[in-house]
């Protein structure tokens, strides 16, 4: 694993040689990041409750929020939406934002149904068109409310179960690069491991995305325990420093096949040299109103 300083110098050289102009090149990667997964029930929180949650989030050292999606199927982020008001309040409290785009509620069922491999490239392209359309809808709304965003997040997680084949990985990388080129801010993606790729192959795949200009996050799997601890550690240790690590702050309590349910659990310690994030806000002690909102 390369040292953080060596990676930093390499990253800055790439930015300069590519002519990429950022107001603060390392600010986003240095951020203490928390994911937030919006749910309809969160709309019951008052402005004062949101203010308290975001104040505490900032006080705990977080300065970047990745909102997992702003459209979930037919549900859209619009001018009177509680989510928009909440994010405006987050910005007022000093938090920067990466906003997720369009999520397909049937994503996992669709990509793993019979014959999914033959239709995957077209389906993936459709997901990205939907996210690009969502970004284009959001942009004037964000500008109208003077709500700046640091980047966009694609809410279609990259499971190595879907990308075990080299050709599909290459096609997906090319599609993501095209999407990133059409956005006006950096594109964030996240991945997790099911043991379908070796730790080394997984690291190469995620590195290829990062080297193409994406901000890549890898989920540590501590909340789901799909893999045994030694396997999770092997995947983590294989990652280069540029790949962010998402530390899961929950423990799944639902049975396989049942609706997902989880309880808060302490995340693993931050991993040196990697961009750091925690998933997700509702499982953190100061935001438990999101677990049982009034």
N, C-alpha and C positions, 0 to 999 in steps of 0.2 A: 504494500500500500504506500502510495506516495505521501510525502510530508505535506501538511497544509500550506506551508510557505511556498514550496515548489509548485503546488497546484495553483496558488494565488497568482504567482508571477506568470505562469503559463496562461492562465485565464485572461489576465490583463493584456498580455501580448496579443492574444487572439482578438480581443476586442479592438485594440488599437490597429492591428493589421487589417481587420475587416472593416474598419471605419464605422464601427457601431458607437453611437453617442448615447451615453447614459448619464443622467445627472449624478448618480452615485453608484458606480458599477457593482460594489460589493454590498450595498445596503440591504438588498433583498435576500442575498444568501446568508448574511450575518444575522438576519432577523430571528428572534425566538418566535416560532410560528405555531398557531393553533388552527386546526380544522374546525369548521362549524357546518353541521349537516342540518339544513332547515327542515322542519316538520310542520305540518299544518297546525298542530296543537300549540306550537310556540307563539301563534298569533294572540293567544290569551294574555300574554305578558304585557304589562303597561309600559309606557315610556320610562317611567321612573325605575321599574325593575330592569329594563334593558340598560339604562344608564348605570345602575349599580353593577350589573354584570360586566359591562365594558370597562368601567372604572377599575374594577378588581382585576380584570384581565390585564390591563395595562400596568397596574401596580405590581402584579406578579412577574413582570418582566417580559411579557409578550408584546410584540409590536407589529405583528402581521397576522391577519386572519385570512384563511383560505375558505371561502364559502363554497360548499361542494357543488351546488347547482343553483341556478336562478330560474330554471324551467324544469318541471318534472312531468313529463307527458304533456297533457293539455293545460297544466297549471303554469301560469306565466307571471313573471315579475312585471308589475304595472305600476302606474303612478300612485295609486292609492293602496299599494300593497304594504302590509306590516313589515315585510322583510326590507324593503327599501328604507322605511323610517328607522328600522333598527340599525341598518348599516350607516345611515347618515349620523346616527348617534355614536356609533363606533368610531367614525372619522372624527367627530367632535372630541372624543376622548383620546385622540392621538394615535389611533390604530390605523395602519395601512391595510389595504384590501386587495386580495386576488379573488376575482368573482368567477364562480363556476358557470358554465353555459348550459346546454340542454341535455338533460338526462332522459334516457328511455327506461321507464319502470320495468320493462320486460327484457332488459339487456341480457341478463344471465340466462334466462330461459330461452331466449331467441338464439344466442350463439351456441348453445349446447344441445339444441334439438337435432333430430335426425337430418343428415345432409347439410349441416351448418357449414362445413368446410368449403363446399362448392359455392355458397352464397355469401361467404364472410366478407370478401373484398367489397362487394356492392353494398352490403349492409353497413360496413364500417364507413364507407364514403357517405352514405345517407346520414349517419350519426354526425359526421363532421359538417355536412351541409346544414343540418339543423342547428348545430352549435354556432356556425358562422352567421346564420340568419338571426339567432338569438343575440349575438354580439352586436349586430347591426341594429336590432331593435333597442338594445340597452344603451348604446352609445349616446344618442341624443337625450335620453332620459337622465343619464348620469351627468351629462354636461349641463342640462337644465338645472339640476340640483347641486351643481358644483361639487360633485362627489368623484374624486380622482381614484383611479385604480392602478395598481402596480403591475397587474398581469391578469391573464385568464386561465381558468382551469377546465380541462376536458373531463367531465364526469363519466368516463368509461374506463374502468380500471383494467390494467394490462396484466391479466393472469397468464402465467407461463403455460397453463393448460391450453390456452388459446393460441399461444405463439411458440409451441414446441417445434414447429417446422421452420427451417431457415427462410424459405421463400416467403412465407406469410409474414415473418418478422421484417423482411426487407420491404415488402409491399406496404406494410403498415407504417414503417419508418418514412417511406417516401410520401405517403398520404399525410402524415403528421407534419412533415416539413412544409408541404404545400399549404396546409391550414395555417401553420405558424406564420408563413410569409404574408398571409392575407389579414392577419390581426395587427392591431396597432400597439400591442404590448406583448411581453414574453408569454409563452404558452407553457403551462405546468401540466404534467401528467403524473399519475401514480401507478405503481405496480406491486404485485405480491407474488409469492412463490408457493406452488403446490408440489414441488419436487419433480416437475416434468423436464426441467433443464437442470444441468449441473450448476453448482454455485459459480463456476468459472464461466460457463456459457451464459448464464443469467447476467453476470457482471458485464460481459462483452456486449450483450444485447442492450442493456440499459445505458452503457457508456456510448454506444453508437447513437442513441437518441440524444444524450447530453451533448455529444460532440457536434450534433447537427443543430444545436442551438436551443433545445428544450430544457426546461428545468424539470428534472426527474426526481420523484420521491418513491422510496421503497418502504412498504409497510412491514413492520417487524413481526407481525403474526402472533404477538404475545396474547392478544385478546381472544383469538379464535382457536389457537393451538391445533391448526390443521397439520402441522409438522412437529415432530419431537424437538425438544430444546437444542440438542446438538446439531440438528439439521438447520434450524433457524440461525444458530450462531455461525455455521459454516457459510451460509448465504450472506450474512452480514459482513463477515470478515473478508469476503471476496470483493466487496464493493469498493470502487475507488472513491476518494474523498469528495468528488464533485456530486455524487448521488446523495440526495437528502434522505434522512431516515425518519420515518413516521413512527413514533412510539405510541402504541395503543394503550389507552388509559381505561380499559374496560375488560370485563371477563364475560364471555358468552354463557348464558344459563339455559338457553332454549335447546331442546333436543333436535337432532338432525331432521330436516324436513318440516319442522314446526316454524311458525312465525318467529323472526329474530327477536331475542330478548337478551339484555346484558345488564350488568351492574358495574358501578365504578370499581376500579382496581388501580393501584399505583403503577404508573408506567416504569419501564426500565430506565436506568440513568442515561443521560445524553451520551452519545457516542462521539469521542474526540474526532475532529477534522471534518465531520459531515454537517451540512445544513440540518438543523434540528426542527422537528415539528411534533406535536402531540395530537392524537385523535381521541376523542373530540371534545368540544367545549362542554357539552351537557354532562360529561362524566367528571368534570373538575369540581372541587369542593364549593367554590363560590358561585357556581352556575347550576346548582341542583334544582333550582326552580324550573329548569328546562326538562328535568326528568318527570316532575309532577306539577306542571303549570296549573295555575288556578283559572 
